[in-house]
C-alpha cells in the first residue's frame, strides 16, 4: 500500500490501523477540515498529541486546539488512544508476526494478544 504524504510537512504518514467499533464515530465527515481529519486519523492510530505534532510538522498546541475542535464537533476521542504496548502489538501483527512470537517478544501471555 503506498504511503500518503501530508502536504504541510512532507513526511509520509504511517499505514492505516483500524480498531473495533471504528465506523460511525463522526457526526458528519464534511464538517471536518482536512487537518482535523489528519489529526483524528493519527489519534485513532494511537499516537499521542506530541507524536501527532511531530508527524504533521505542527506544534503541540496546534494539535491540542484541533483535538478540542473535534470534541466540540461531537467526535469522542476518549478511549481511542492505544497504549505503547498495544501499538507495538498492532505493528508486529501488521508485519505478519504470529501471536505466539509476539507474546514471546513482549513477555506477555499468548491469550493477551488474541
Order of alpha helices (4+ residues) and beta strands (2+ residues): alpha-alpha-alpha-alpha-alpha-alpha
